[in-house]
């Protein structure tokens, strides 16, 4: 799309598909198709043509990695699957080991695809500061992601998870911009691999239903910091005593008192309403 001679000769996707067909290539994405598709092992993108209009939705798409789960005539039966990780790497699906990552992802795609898992409709921000829209498929990635995230939340503490997710959004944006090997991306990748993934070992069992509807049935890991006995609501020996809880609440109350003082300052400055707490946005008389 940066070569003017290329654009002059072939124009757009319609002209390209016509060119391939005229030269005898068995091009699958025929001219009559209402959108264009790009895909690889990790996912597929459907965009352009009719999908450029927001009144056209996922129902016009014919999935290539899974089923059209929104159609009533498509039978989707619940399925239980167990995903195992070792130090952040997916290693088994339903107890089966695979010779390489390609084989594992192929099976993950097949499992998730049977349910239409991982299909989404996205409006996104291109690096040229314009928005685009696409329908995405990523059944295998969605399956592995939901299992991985379950282990992350059960293993790491709150501040670590918050930092991990913030870094993840930044890293995703760098990947989108084609800057996967820039120093800032390498730094974020190493942090995720060294300090997050290294502890992510365990198994997650889920029940997949239709589309992105699923339930987590079991979570196992030798590294879990989730321990039900610490916060049990049943009578018996507990990790915390009532006095421990009272002390913690007393300490938290100090911050609440400070917050009330700040709210009084904001109210006197007219930043929040005195009666309902709603921020004052000004009226027509404001400059």
Secondary structure, DSSP 8 states (H G I E B T S, - for coil): ---HHHHHHH-SHHHHHHHHHHTT---SS-TT-SSEEEEETTEEEEESGGGGSTTS-GGG---SSS--TT-TTS----EEEEEEEETTEEEEETTEE-SSHHHHHHHHHHHHHTTTTT-EEEEEE-TTS-EEEEEEE-HHHHHHHHHHHHHHHHHS-HHHHHHHHHHHHHHHHHHHTT-TTSHHHHHHHHHIIIIIGGG--EEEEEEE-STT-EEEEEEE-TT----GGGG--SSS--SS-HHHHHHHHHHHHHHHHHHHHHHHHHHHTTSB-TTT--B----TT--
